[in-house]
Amino acid sequence: MSRTLLASATSAGLLPAAIRPVYTAEERARRDATRWTLVQGVLAPIQFVVFIASLGLILRFMLTGDGFALAVSSVVIKTLVLYAIMVTGAIWEKVVFGRYLFAESFFWEDVFSMLVIALHTACVAAWLLGESWLGRDAQMALALAAYAAYLINAAQFLLKLRRARREAPR
């Protein structure tokens, strides 16, 4: 089936999501025309750099017991960057697909993103509620769980980007 015919059949609702291309021709045009694509392209590597630095600070604390405040601060910064990429990503999804979240092409990435946000938010809540609610080691373990979820979610998006590039007209 040609890409154009496939895209037409999918946008008409005649094909299941498993066969649906990441972008129809119209969605690809909207994606390429919006500034939000650039915003996402800039925020994603920034978030990864913040993640790597924060992970190092968390591991340092877990190995030495030093630098708790710095590790917590880095998790808060990582969470703020995550919120920024999630809000701008929702705007991007609205522009490209016509809905803020859970567009068919990115449904499972968005579902897992909700887990990532919940875990990161729990880290900030744990810090705000203090050690009487969750001890230092448990706070850092929670941060590591949030970061593991983030890595899985990042892999989901990278695989989707790779698939979209393979599907792009030549």
C-alpha positions as CSV (number, residue, x, y, z in Angstrom):
1,M,0.0,0.0,0.0
2,S,1.5,3.4,-0.9
3,R,2.3,5.9,1.9
4,T,-0.3,8.3,0.6
5,L,-3.0,5.7,0.4
6,L,-2.0,4.4,3.8
7,A,-2.2,7.9,5.3
8,S,-5.6,8.5,3.7
9,A,-7.0,5.2,5.0
10,T,-5.7,5.8,8.5
11,S,-6.9,9.4,8.8
12,A,-10.4,8.2,7.6
13,G,-10.3,5.6,10.4
14,L,-10.2,2.6,8.1
15,L,-6.9,1.2,9.6
16,P,-6.2,0.2,13.2
17,A,-3.7,2.2,15.2
18,A,-1.1,-0.5,14.9
19,I,-0.7,0.2,11.2
20,R,-1.3,3.9,11.5
21,P,1.8,5.9,10.5
22,V,3.1,8.2,13.2
23,Y,2.1,11.3,11.1
24,T,-0.4,11.7,8.3
25,A,0.8,14.1,5.6
26,E,-1.3,16.9,7.2
27,E,0.1,16.2,10.7
28,R,3.6,16.1,9.4
29,A,3.1,19.5,7.8
30,R,1.7,20.9,11.0
31,R,4.6,19.4,13.0
32,D,7.1,21.0,10.6
33,A,5.4,24.4,10.7
34,T,5.0,24.8,14.5
35,R,7.6,26.4,16.7
36,W,6.7,23.9,19.4
37,T,8.6,21.2,17.5
38,L,11.8,23.3,18.0
39,V,10.9,23.9,21.6
40,Q,10.7,20.1,22.2
41,G,13.9,19.6,20.3
42,V,15.7,22.0,22.6
43,L,14.1,20.9,25.9
44,A,14.7,17.2,25.4
45,P,18.5,17.3,25.4
46,I,18.5,19.9,28.2
47,Q,16.4,17.5,30.3
48,F,18.8,14.7,29.5
49,V,21.8,16.7,30.6
50,V,20.0,17.8,33.8
51,F,19.1,14.1,34.4
52,I,22.7,12.9,34.0
53,A,24.0,15.6,36.4
54,S,21.2,14.9,38.9
55,L,21.8,11.1,38.7
56,G,25.4,11.7,39.5
57,L,24.5,13.8,42.6
58,I,22.0,11.2,43.8
59,L,24.5,8.4,43.4
60,R,27.1,10.4,45.2
61,F,24.8,10.9,48.1
62,M,23.8,7.2,48.1
63,L,27.5,6.1,48.1
64,T,29.0,8.7,50.5
65,G,26.1,10.2,52.5
66,D,27.2,13.6,51.4
67,G,25.4,16.2,49.4
68,F,21.8,15.4,50.2
69,A,20.6,19.0,49.7
70,L,22.3,19.3,46.4
71,A,20.9,15.9,45.2
72,V,17.4,17.0,46.3
73,S,17.8,20.4,44.6
74,S,18.9,18.6,41.4
75,V,15.7,16.4,41.5
76,V,13.6,19.5,41.9
77,I,15.3,21.1,38.9
78,K,14.9,17.9,36.9
79,T,11.2,17.9,37.8
80,L,10.7,21.5,36.7
81,V,12.4,20.8,33.4
82,L,10.1,17.7,33.1
83,Y,7.0,19.9,33.7
84,A,8.2,22.3,31.1
85,I,8.7,19.6,28.5
86,M,5.3,18.0,29.3
87,V,3.4,21.3,29.1
88,T,5.0,22.4,25.9
89,G,4.7,18.8,24.6
90,A,0.9,18.9,25.3
91,I,0.7,22.2,23.3
92,W,2.7,20.6,20.5
93,E,0.4,17.6,20.5
94,K,-2.7,20.0,20.3
95,V,-1.2,21.8,17.3
96,V,-0.1,18.7,15.5
97,F,-2.9,16.2,16.4
98,G,-5.8,18.4,17.6
99,R,-5.7,17.2,21.2
100,Y,-3.5,18.1,24.2
101,L,-2.7,14.5,25.3
102,F,-3.3,10.9,24.3
103,A,-3.3,11.5,20.5
104,E,-3.4,8.1,18.8
105,S,0.2,8.3,17.6
106,F,1.6,9.0,21.1
107,F,-1.0,7.4,23.3
108,W,1.3,4.9,25.1
109,E,4.2,7.4,25.4
110,D,1.7,9.9,27.0
111,V,0.3,7.2,29.4
112,F,3.8,6.3,30.6
113,S,4.6,10.1,30.8
114,M,1.9,10.3,33.4
115,L,3.7,7.7,35.5
116,V,7.0,9.7,35.1
117,I,5.3,12.9,36.2
118,A,3.6,11.2,39.1
119,L,7.0,9.8,40.3
120,H,8.8,13.1,39.9
121,T,6.0,14.9,41.7
122,A,6.2,12.4,44.5
123,C,9.9,13.2,44.9
124,V,9.1,16.9,45.3
125,A,6.3,16.1,47.7
126,A,8.7,13.8,49.7
127,W,11.2,16.7,50.0
128,L,8.5,19.2,51.0
129,L,7.0,16.9,53.6
130,G,10.4,16.1,55.0
131,E,12.1,13.2,56.5
132,S,9.3,12.4,58.9
133,W,7.3,11.2,55.9
134,L,10.1,9.6,53.9
135,G,13.7,9.3,55.0
136,R,16.7,10.5,53.0
137,D,17.6,7.1,51.5
138,A,14.0,6.4,50.6
139,Q,13.7,9.8,48.9
140,M,16.7,9.0,46.8
141,A,15.4,5.6,46.0
142,L,12.1,7.2,44.9
143,A,14.2,9.6,42.7
144,L,16.0,6.6,41.1
145,A,12.6,5.0,40.4
146,A,11.4,8.2,38.8
147,Y,14.6,8.4,36.7
148,A,14.2,4.7,35.6
149,A,10.7,5.5,34.4
150,Y,12.0,8.7,32.7
151,L,14.6,6.5,30.8
152,I,11.9,4.1,29.6
153,N,9.8,7.0,28.5
154,A,12.7,8.7,26.7
155,A,13.3,5.4,24.9
156,Q,9.7,5.3,23.8
157,F,9.9,8.7,22.3
158,L,13.3,8.0,20.6
159,L,11.8,4.8,19.1
160,K,8.8,6.8,17.9
161,L,11.1,9.5,16.4
162,R,13.1,6.8,14.6
163,R,9.9,5.2,13.2
164,A,8.6,8.6,12.0
165,R,11.9,9.2,10.2
166,R,11.6,5.8,8.5
167,E,8.1,6.6,7.4
168,A,9.0,10.1,6.1
169,P,8.5,10.6,2.4
170,R,11.8,10.6,0.6
